[in-house]
Amino acid sequence: MLQALALLAILFQAGPAPRSSIVAKPAIAPIRNFLFIYYDDSFLFGFRHYGDSRDFGGGTQPGLFVHSKEHNRWIQILQISTLGGRFGKSDSDDPEVQRRMEFVSVGWNYTRYAHLPYMEQPPNSGFLNFPDQVNYDSSTGRYELRYNSYYKIPSVETVLYVDRKDLVDAFAK
């Protein structure tokens, strides 16, 4: 009885298990309509867009993909954790931001994801939007994925983080 209580006390002290920074599934190599975003000594990040249904072979299903050089395999990232993220939107009350975003053909608002555990990939926004920049920070062991960073407006940009450990774990399965 005393052992069971001690075990329960240890379990409660440990707290909830941290959630993975990604939800992913194994994938075949995306061959058509694929663009590279980033690569380093371990991983390659890229995305596949719809393409054109008139192309030989038709259109393709969009997705965010990562290749492991060590395993020579691909995964598709279905969701990324919102933990620590920053969520942008295309509209603003700031006249300077309004002026700079005036000719954007499709708007977005990712601020709702701040209250959700994960953000699907690609985000559900009415148009395809993938990271335009990926950076690795060796001090934190995280990849920083930036969406809409080319506008160079902090309130427009969305930033999400993927733990390198979670990528390693996804390929180990």
Z-matrix of the N, CA and C atoms (Angstrom, degrees):
N
C 1 1.452
C 2 1.527 1 110.02
N 3 1.321 2 116.26 1 -45.83
C 4 1.457 3 120.66 2 -179.79
C 5 1.529 4 110.55 3 -64.02
N 6 1.328 5 116.71 4 -37.97
C 7 1.469 6 120.39 5 177.33
C 8 1.524 7 111.04 6 -63.64
N 9 1.316 8 117.79 7 -40.93
C 10 1.463 9 121.71 8 179.84
C 11 1.523 10 110.46 9 -64.10
N 12 1.323 11 117.07 10 -40.86
C 13 1.469 12 120.34 11 177.71
C 14 1.526 13 111.14 12 -65.93
N 15 1.311 14 116.59 13 -40.03
C 16 1.462 15 120.13 14 178.63
C 17 1.531 16 110.37 15 -64.45
N 18 1.320 17 116.41 16 -40.94
C 19 1.464 18 120.55 17 178.22
C 20 1.528 19 110.92 18 -63.66
N 21 1.315 20 117.18 19 -43.24
C 22 1.469 21 121.01 20 177.26
C 23 1.524 22 111.34 21 -61.86
N 24 1.317 23 117.28 22 -40.89
C 25 1.469 24 121.38 23 179.34
C 26 1.521 25 110.44 24 -62.43
N 27 1.313 26 117.50 25 -40.74
C 28 1.473 27 121.53 26 178.60
C 29 1.520 28 110.23 27 -65.31
N 30 1.328 29 116.98 28 -43.25
C 31 1.462 30 120.75 29 179.86
C 32 1.524 31 111.58 30 -62.75
N 33 1.328 32 117.88 31 -41.56
C 34 1.463 33 120.66 32 -179.43
C 35 1.525 34 111.45 33 -69.91
N 36 1.316 35 117.93 34 -32.76
C 37 1.462 36 121.23 35 178.48
C 38 1.517 37 111.11 36 -69.30
N 39 1.315 38 116.95 37 -32.15
C 40 1.457 39 121.03 38 -177.50
C 41 1.526 40 111.04 39 -66.71
N 42 1.319 41 117.71 40 -28.20
C 43 1.462 42 120.93 41 179.74
C 44 1.513 43 111.05 42 76.91
N 45 1.324 44 116.06 43 -178.12
C 46 1.465 45 119.48 44 -178.77
C 47 1.531 46 111.38 45 -69.77
N 48 1.307 47 114.65 46 147.84
C 49 1.465 48 119.20 47 178.01
C 50 1.523 49 108.68 48 -68.24
N 51 1.322 50 117.63 49 136.40
C 52 1.467 51 119.48 50 179.42
C 53 1.524 52 110.16 51 -64.36
N 54 1.322 53 116.15 52 141.30
C 55 1.456 54 119.37 53 -179.85
C 56 1.526 55 109.43 54 -81.17
N 57 1.296 56 114.92 55 153.13
C 58 1.459 57 120.91 56 178.32
C 59 1.524 58 109.05 57 -66.56
N 60 1.309 59 116.80 58 149.33
C 61 1.465 60 120.74 59 178.27
C 62 1.524 61 111.52 60 -78.46
N 63 1.336 62 117.62 61 -9.35
C 64 1.468 63 120.76 62 178.65
C 65 1.523 64 111.26 63 -139.26
N 66 1.311 65 114.94 64 153.67
C 67 1.457 66 123.25 65 165.55
C 68 1.520 67 103.73 66 -117.07
N 69 1.332 68 116.20 67 121.27
C 70 1.467 69 120.34 68 -173.11
C 71 1.514 70 110.42 69 -139.23
N 72 1.326 71 114.52 70 164.41
C 73 1.462 72 120.79 71 175.41
C 74 1.526 73 107.97 72 -139.37
N 75 1.338 74 116.99 73 154.33
C 76 1.467 75 119.08 74 175.60
C 77 1.526 76 110.20 75 -60.20
N 78 1.316 77 116.42 76 149.39
C 79 1.468 78 120.27 77 -178.37
C 80 1.519 79 109.74 78 -142.29
N 81 1.320 80 114.84 79 157.59
C 82 1.463 81 119.34 80 171.03
C 83 1.527 82 107.37 81 -86.08
N 84 1.291 83 116.45 82 159.46
C 85 1.462 84 120.87 83 -178.11
C 86 1.524 85 110.91 84 -58.89
N 87 1.327 86 117.77 85 125.04
C 88 1.467 87 119.53 86 176.45
C 89 1.526 88 109.08 87 -75.17
N 90 1.309 89 117.08 88 114.05
C 91 1.460 90 121.00 89 -172.64
C 92 1.523 91 111.72 90 -96.90
N 93 1.325 92 116.73 91 -45.55
C 94 1.465 93 119.66 92 -176.66
C 95 1.524 94 110.67 93 -102.17
N 96 1.326 95 115.81 94 153.19
C 97 1.463 96 123.05 95 174.93
C 98 1.530 97 112.27 96 56.40
N 99 1.303 98 116.53 97 37.60
C 100 1.465 99 122.89 98 -174.62
C 101 1.521 100 109.84 99 -114.95
N 102 1.333 101 115.55 100 134.88
C 103 1.463 102 121.66 101 178.44
C 104 1.526 103 109.63 102 -125.30
N 105 1.331 104 116.62 103 136.17
C 106 1.459 105 122.12 104 176.71
C 107 1.518 106 109.80 105 -79.11
N 108 1.332 107 116.20 106 142.52
C 109 1.458 108 121.40 107 174.55
C 110 1.523 109 109.96 108 -110.55
N 111 1.341 110 116.69 109 -43.04
C 112 1.463 111 120.83 110 -170.83
C 113 1.521 112 108.80 111 -160.54
N 114 1.309 113 116.15 112 149.11
C 115 1.462 114 120.06 113 169.27
C 116 1.511 115 108.85 114 -150.36
N 117 1.327 116 115.23 115 150.95
C 118 1.462 117 121.80 116 174.96
C 119 1.522 118 107.61 117 -138.54
N 120 1.308 119 117.22 118 -160.78
C 121 1.465 120 120.18 119 -176.25
C 122 1.531 121 113.39 120 -71.07
N 123 1.338 122 117.80 121 -13.25
C 124 1.462 123 120.74 122 -177.68
C 125 1.521 124 114.81 123 -118.45
N 126 1.335 125 116.75 124 -40.31
C 127 1.459 126 120.21 125 -171.08
C 128 1.518 127 112.11 126 -132.71
N 129 1.327 128 113.44 127 150.98
C 130 1.459 129 122.24 128 173.62
C 131 1.530 130 107.37 129 -120.64
N 132 1.319 131 117.53 130 130.69
C 133 1.462 132 123.19 131 176.86
C 134 1.520 133 108.85 132 -109.19
N 135 1.314 134 116.11 133 139.30
C 136 1.459 135 120.72 134 175.94
C 137 1.513 136 110.43 135 -163.15
N 138 1.319 137 115.24 136 172.85
C 139 1.456 138 118.99 137 178.81
C 140 1.515 139 110.48 138 -137.15
N 141 1.325 140 113.69 139 155.45
C 142 1.454 141 121.35 140 176.99
C 143 1.527 142 107.84 141 -114.98
N 144 1.336 143 115.71 142 133.06
C 145 1.461 144 120.39 143 177.71
C 146 1.520 145 109.60 144 -103.09
N 147 1.327 146 116.93 145 -179.29
C 148 1.462 147 121.53 146 -176.71
C 149 1.519 148 113.29 147 -64.64
N 150 1.301 149 116.84 148 -32.97
C 151 1.455 150 119.17 149 -172.58
C 152 1.512 151 109.23 150 75.22
N 153 1.304 152 115.65 151 -151.80
C 154 1.462 153 121.17 152 -177.79
C 155 1.521 154 107.86 153 -128.27
N 156 1.320 155 115.76 154 127.21
C 157 1.465 156 119.34 155 -178.34
C 158 1.522 157 111.85 156 -62.49
N 159 1.340 158 117.27 157 -18.29
C 160 1.471 159 121.07 158 178.43
C 161 1.533 160 111.75 159 -80.89
N 162 1.347 161 117.18 160 -12.78
C 163 1.467 162 120.62 161 178.43
C 164 1.519 163 110.13 162 -64.40
N 165 1.333 164 115.37 163 152.91
C 166 1.456 165 119.93 164 173.01
C 167 1.524 166 107.48 165 -58.86
N 168 1.283 167 118.02 166 123.84
C 169 1.460 168 121.62 167 -177.75
C 170 1.517 169 112.95 168 94.88
N 171 1.336 170 118.27 169 -7.60
C 172 1.460 171 121.60 170 176.91
C 173 1.512 172 113.84 171 76.74
N 174 1.315 173 115.40 172 -171.19
C 175 1.463 174 122.14 173 -179.68
C 176 1.522 175 111.22 174 -76.14
N 177 1.303 176 116.01 175 176.57
C 178 1.464 177 122.20 176 179.65
C 179 1.524 178 109.16 177 -130.67
N 180 1.316 179 116.29 178 161.14
C 181 1.463 180 122.42 179 178.20
C 182 1.525 181 108.67 180 -84.14
N 183 1.338 182 118.33 181 125.11
C 184 1.460 183 120.30 182 -178.85
C 185 1.524 184 112.23 183 -67.66
N 186 1.315 185 116.10 184 153.90
C 187 1.454 186 120.72 185 177.66
C 188 1.515 187 112.08 186 -177.10
N 189 1.322 188 114.56 187 160.94
C 190 1.467 189 123.27 188 175.91
C 191 1.525 190 107.01 189 -101.48
N 192 1.333 191 116.79 190 125.99
C 193 1.454 192 121.72 191 -173.47
C 194 1.523 193 111.43 192 -125.11
N 195 1.333 194 114.49 193 151.17
C 196 1.468 195 121.46 194 174.94
C 197 1.527 196 107.34 195 -132.75
N 198 1.324 197 115.46 196 136.77
C 199 1.465 198 122.28 197 176.06
C 200 1.521 199 108.76 198 -110.63
N 201 1.335 200 116.05 199 134.65
C 202 1.460 201 121.83 200 174.86
C 203 1.518 202 108.34 201 -97.05
N 204 1.309 203 116.31 202 121.82
C 205 1.454 204 119.66 203 178.17
C 206 1.523 205 110.89 204 -69.29
N 207 1.328 206 116.31 205 -34.79
C 208 1.463 207 120.69 206 -179.69
C 209 1.523 208 112.04 207 -65.14
N 210 1.332 209 117.04 208 -43.59
C 211 1.466 210 121.42 209 -177.03
C 212 1.530 211 113.24 210 -95.14
N 213 1.340 212 116.81 211 -11.99
C 214 1.456 213 122.35 212 -175.97
C 215 1.539 214 111.04 213 51.33
N 216 1.343 215 113.93 214 48.22
C 217 1.459 216 121.54 215 179.02
C 218 1.517 217 109.42 216 -137.56
N 219 1.324 218 115.11 217 165.09
C 220 1.453 219 123.11 218 179.94
C 221 1.522 220 110.87 219 -116.98
N 222 1.334 221 115.76 220 149.20
C 223 1.455 222 122.01 221 166.63
C 224 1.523 223 107.46 222 -127.67
N 225 1.307 224 115.42 223 156.42
C 226 1.458 225 121.38 224 171.23
C 227 1.516 226 107.19 225 -109.23
N 228 1.316 227 117.15 226 125.17
C 229 1.457 228 121.26 227 177.10
C 230 1.523 229 107.62 228 -83.94
N 231 1.322 230 115.34 229 118.24
C 232 1.459 231 121.32 230 -178.65
C 233 1.524 232 111.96 231 -90.36
N 234 1.343 233 115.73 232 -33.93
C 235 1.465 234 121.82 233 -179.34
C 236 1.519 235 109.43 234 -147.49
N 237 1.345 236 114.98 235 150.60
C 238 1.461 237 121.45 236 175.76
C 239 1.523 238 107.82 237 -124.83
N 240 1.320 239 116.37 238 138.33
C 241 1.459 240 121.51 239 179.49
C 242 1.525 241 110.53 240 -59.37
N 243 1.319 242 115.42 241 144.22
C 244 1.465 243 121.22 242 176.98
C 245 1.524 244 111.81 243 -90.96
N 246 1.324 245 117.32 244 -4.46
C 247 1.460 246 122.24 245 -177.63
C 248 1.530 247 110.85 246 -57.08
N 249 1.309 248 116.43 247 120.83
C 250 1.463 249 121.55 248 179.11
C 251 1.517 250 114.38 249 78.27
N 252 1.335 251 117.29 250 1.48
C 253 1.460 252 120.66 251 -176.64
C 254 1.519 253 113.22 252 -76.96
N 255 1.296 254 114.11 253 168.12
C 256 1.468 255 122.61 254 175.19
C 257 1.519 256 106.64 255 -127.56
N 258 1.327 257 117.59 256 135.61
C 259 1.459 258 121.24 257 -168.85
C 260 1.521 259 110.47 258 -123.30
N 261 1.321 260 115.13 259 121.91
C 262 1.449 261 121.10 260 -175.33
C 263 1.510 262 113.18 261 -102.64
N 264 1.330 263 113.96 262 171.57
C 265 1.459 264 121.67 263 175.96
C 266 1.518 265 108.32 264 -147.92
N 267 1.319 266 114.77 265 155.80
C 268 1.465 267 120.07 266 -173.74
C 269 1.519 268 113.30 267 -82.99
N 270 1.326 269 117.35 268 -19.52
C 271 1.464 270 118.24 269 179.79
C 272 1.528 271 110.60 270 -102.35
N 273 1.326 272 115.39 271 158.28
C 274 1.453 273 120.67 272 -175.90
C 275 1.528 274 109.72 273 -160.05
N 276 1.310 275 115.36 274 156.30
C 277 1.465 276 120.98 275 173.06
C 278 1.524 277 111.14 276 -84.20
N 279 1.316 278 116.61 277 -12.90
C 280 1.461 279 121.57 278 -179.44
C 281 1.533 280 109.37 279 -73.94
N 282 1.339 281 118.41 280 119.75
C 283 1.471 282 120.91 281 -178.04
C 284 1.530 283 113.90 282 -58.44
N 285 1.330 284 117.46 283 -33.66
C 286 1.470 285 120.47 284 179.42
C 287 1.530 286 110.37 285 -67.22
N 288 1.342 287 116.50 286 -43.18
C 289 1.469 288 120.40 287 177.63
C 290 1.525 289 109.18 288 -65.29
N 291 1.323 290 118.22 289 -42.99
C 292 1.468 291 121.55 290 178.02
C 293 1.525 292 110.98 291 -57.35
N 294 1.318 293 116.15 292 -43.11
C 295 1.462 294 120.48 293 -179.62
C 296 1.527 295 110.86 294 -63.75
N 297 1.334 296 116.99 295 -44.74
C 298 1.460 297 120.90 296 -177.39
C 299 1.528 298 112.67 297 -71.26
N 300 1.339 299 116.92 298 -25.21
C 301 1.464 300 121.01 299 -177.91
C 302 1.528 301 111.96 300 -100.72
N 303 1.304 302 117.65 301 7.03
C 304 1.465 303 122.92 302 -173.38
C 305 1.526 304 113.91 303 -55.71
N 306 1.318 305 117.68 304 -36.86
C 307 1.464 306 120.15 305 -173.49
C 308 1.533 307 113.32 306 -102.76
N 309 1.330 308 117.07 307 14.39
C 310 1.464 309 120.65 308 175.52
C 311 1.523 310 107.43 309 -69.56
N 312 1.332 311 116.76 310 126.20
C 313 1.468 312 120.25 311 -173.03
C 314 1.531 313 113.72 312 -76.75
N 315 1.323 314 117.91 313 -27.24
C 316 1.458 315 121.78 314 -179.14
C 317 1.524 316 108.48 315 -134.79
N 318 1.309 317 117.05 316 130.16
C 319 1.458 318 120.90 317 179.55
C 320 1.516 319 112.38 318 -90.90
N 321 1.328 320 116.17 319 166.91
C 322 1.461 321 122.08 320 177.41
C 323 1.520 322 109.19 321 -149.79
N 324 1.314 323 114.67 322 157.80
C 325 1.453 324 121.63 323 175.23
C 326 1.519 325 107.20 324 -148.53
N 327 1.323 326 116.29 325 103.27
C 328 1.464 327 121.63 326 -178.50
C 329 1.527 328 112.29 327 -98.11
N 330 1.320 329 117.77 328 8.13
C 331 1.466 330 120.04 329 -176.48
C 332 1.525 331 112.31 330 -63.55
N 333 1.327 332 118.27 331 -25.49
C 334 1.473 333 120.51 332 179.36
C 335 1.530 334 111.87 333 -64.12
N 336 1.320 335 117.53 334 -24.61
C 337 1.462 336 120.57 335 -179.30
C 338 1.523 337 112.49 336 -70.00
N 339 1.315 338 117.77 337 -17.55
C 340 1.465 339 120.54 338 178.75
C 341 1.527 340 111.43 339 -60.45
N 342 1.338 341 117.39 340 -22.44
C 343 1.461 342 122.12 341 -177.99
C 344 1.522 343 112.72 342 -104.15
N 345 1.312 344 116.79 343 7.50
C 346 1.455 345 121.87 344 179.59
C 347 1.523 346 109.63 345 -114.53
N 348 1.335 347 118.78 346 153.79
C 349 1.467 348 119.92 347 -179.07
C 350 1.533 349 113.79 348 -71.83
N 351 1.328 350 117.25 349 -30.31
C 352 1.465 351 120.87 350 -177.20
C 353 1.524 352 110.57 351 -138.58
N 354 1.330 353 114.49 352 157.91
C 355 1.465 354 122.48 353 174.05
C 356 1.523 355 107.04 354 -117.41
N 357 1.343 356 116.82 355 122.66
C 358 1.463 357 119.98 356 -178.03
C 359 1.528 358 109.81 357 -66.95
N 360 1.328 359 114.23 358 157.80
C 361 1.461 360 121.08 359 -179.11
C 362 1.520 361 109.49 360 -124.89
N 363 1.311 362 119.99 361 121.06
C 364 1.456 363 125.65 362 -3.91
C 365 1.529 364 110.33 363 -71.87
N 366 1.339 365 116.28 364 154.77
C 367 1.467 366 119.28 365 179.53
C 368 1.526 367 110.98 366 -59.97
N 369 1.302 368 115.56 367 145.58
C 370 1.460 369 121.62 368 179.29
C 371 1.528 370 108.34 369 -80.01
N 372 1.331 371 116.11 370 95.05
C 373 1.461 372 119.47 371 -174.22
C 374 1.518 373 113.31 372 -136.38
N 375 1.310 374 117.77 373 4.60
C 376 1.450 375 120.35 374 -179.09
C 377 1.520 376 113.48 375 91.38
N 378 1.315 377 117.64 376 -6.18
C 379 1.460 378 122.33 377 175.01
C 380 1.521 379 107.94 378 -153.37
N 381 1.326 380 116.72 379 162.65
C 382 1.462 381 120.18 380 179.51
C 383 1.520 382 109.73 381 -76.69
N 384 1.316 383 114.91 382 128.18
C 385 1.459 384 120.31 383 178.80
C 386 1.513 385 107.93 384 -140.91
N 387 1.316 386 115.70 385 116.16
C 388 1.452 387 122.19 386 178.39
C 389 1.519 388 108.61 387 -120.47
N 390 1.331 389 117.27 388 166.28
C 391 1.463 390 118.27 389 177.38
C 392 1.530 391 110.48 390 -58.76
N 393 1.310 392 116.01 391 137.59
C 394 1.465 393 119.44 392 175.31
C 395 1.522 394 110.15 393 -99.76
N 396 1.328 395 116.03 394 -7.42
C 397 1.461 396 120.16 395 179.96
C 398 1.526 397 108.75 396 -150.16
N 399 1.327 398 116.43 397 136.57
C 400 1.460 399 122.86 398 174.94
C 401 1.525 400 106.71 399 -130.86
N 402 1.327 401 116.09 400 133.84
C 403 1.463 402 121.84 401 177.61
C 404 1.516 403 108.72 402 -132.40
N 405 1.332 404 116.20 403 146.19
C 406 1.457 405 120.40 404 177.01
C 407 1.521 406 108.99 405 -107.93
N 408 1.333 407 116.45 406 132.52
C 409 1.466 408 122.60 407 176.56
C 410 1.523 409 107.34 408 -111.14
N 411 1.316 410 116.81 409 105.06
C 412 1.470 411 120.95 410 -176.55
C 413 1.529 412 111.64 411 -66.73
N 414 1.322 413 118.57 412 -24.52
C 415 1.464 414 120.25 413 -179.69
C 416 1.533 415 111.81 414 -71.06
N 417 1.331 416 117.73 415 -28.21
C 418 1.465 417 121.07 416 178.60
C 419 1.529 418 112.15 417 -106.04
N 420 1.326 419 116.84 418 -15.68
C 421 1.464 420 120.64 419 -177.19
C 422 1.514 421 112.35 420 71.22
N 423 1.349 422 116.35 421 29.16
C 424 1.465 423 120.21 422 -177.10
C 425 1.527 424 111.24 423 -125.98
N 426 1.319 425 113.45 424 146.76
C 427 1.462 426 121.31 425 170.09
C 428 1.520 427 107.30 426 -93.60
N 429 1.303 428 115.76 427 134.02
C 430 1.461 429 122.17 428 177.84
C 431 1.524 430 107.45 429 -103.21
N 432 1.323 431 116.23 430 119.57
C 433 1.469 432 121.87 431 179.99
C 434 1.527 433 108.12 432 -105.44
N 435 1.330 434 115.94 433 122.13
C 436 1.467 435 121.80 434 -177.16
C 437 1.526 436 109.98 435 -112.03
N 438 1.320 437 115.57 436 129.72
C 439 1.457 438 123.82 437 178.33
C 440 1.529 439 107.96 438 -110.39
N 441 1.320 440 116.19 439 133.04
C 442 1.467 441 122.35 440 177.45
C 443 1.533 442 113.06 441 62.61
N 444 1.310 443 116.59 442 29.14
C 445 1.470 444 120.18 443 -179.84
C 446 1.520 445 112.23 444 -72.52
N 447 1.324 446 117.78 445 -21.57
C 448 1.461 447 121.25 446 -178.06
C 449 1.526 448 112.38 447 -65.60
N 450 1.336 449 118.33 448 -16.64
C 451 1.468 450 120.06 449 175.53
C 452 1.536 451 111.52 450 -74.77
N 453 1.327 452 116.32 451 -20.68
C 454 1.462 453 122.53 452 179.71
C 455 1.540 454 111.65 453 56.89
N 456 1.344 455 114.83 454 41.54
C 457 1.463 456 122.73 455 176.43
C 458 1.529 457 106.67 456 -128.14
N 459 1.342 458 118.47 457 111.99
C 460 1.472 459 120.16 458 -176.12
C 461 1.528 460 114.80 459 -53.97
N 462 1.327 461 119.13 460 -37.44
C 463 1.467 462 120.68 461 -177.28
C 464 1.530 463 112.76 462 -73.55
N 465 1.310 464 117.40 463 -13.54
C 466 1.468 465 123.09 464 -179.71
C 467 1.532 466 110.62 465 -92.29
N 468 1.310 467 116.70 466 -30.59
C 469 1.463 468 123.11 467 -173.12
C 470 1.523 469 112.45 468 -78.43
N 471 1.325 470 115.14 469 142.34
C 472 1.463 471 122.87 470 172.18
C 473 1.520 472 107.41 471 -113.45
N 474 1.340 473 116.15 472 136.83
C 475 1.462 474 121.78 473 -179.14
C 476 1.525 475 108.96 474 -129.49
N 477 1.330 476 116.42 475 127.33
C 478 1.459 477 122.73 476 176.99
C 479 1.523 478 109.16 477 -125.72
N 480 1.337 479 116.38 478 160.18
C 481 1.466 480 121.46 479 -176.73
C 482 1.522 481 111.15 480 -124.72
N 483 1.322 482 115.10 481 136.59
C 484 1.461 483 122.62 482 176.38
C 485 1.518 484 107.54 483 -121.24
N 486 1.336 485 115.62 484 123.12
C 487 1.466 486 120.32 485 178.08
C 488 1.524 487 109.88 486 -74.66
N 489 1.311 488 115.27 487 131.49
C 490 1.470 489 120.53 488 178.17
C 491 1.526 490 110.35 489 -56.86
N 492 1.325 491 116.61 490 -38.63
C 493 1.460 492 121.94 491 179.36
C 494 1.532 493 110.86 492 -58.35
N 495 1.330 494 116.55 493 -38.38
C 496 1.466 495 119.52 494 179.59
C 497 1.518 496 111.71 495 -69.62
N 498 1.316 497 117.43 496 -33.34
C 499 1.470 498 119.60 497 174.28
C 500 1.530 499 110.28 498 -66.07
N 501 1.322 500 116.07 499 -45.35
C 502 1.468 501 120.75 500 178.10
C 503 1.527 502 109.84 501 -58.01
N 504 1.335 503 116.65 502 -45.36
C 505 1.466 504 120.89 503 178.99
C 506 1.529 505 112.23 504 -63.03
N 507 1.329 506 117.20 505 -39.74
C 508 1.467 507 121.02 506 -179.79
C 509 1.525 508 111.30 507 -62.45
N 510 1.314 509 117.30 508 -35.80
C 511 1.461 510 120.19 509 -179.99
C 512 1.524 511 111.99 510 -82.31
N 513 1.327 512 117.83 511 -18.98
C 514 1.457 513 121.34 512 179.88
C 515 1.526 514 111.47 513 -77.50
N 516 1.316 515 117.36 514 -16.17
C 517 1.482 516 121.17 515 -178.19
C 518 1.504 517 111.32 516 -74.65
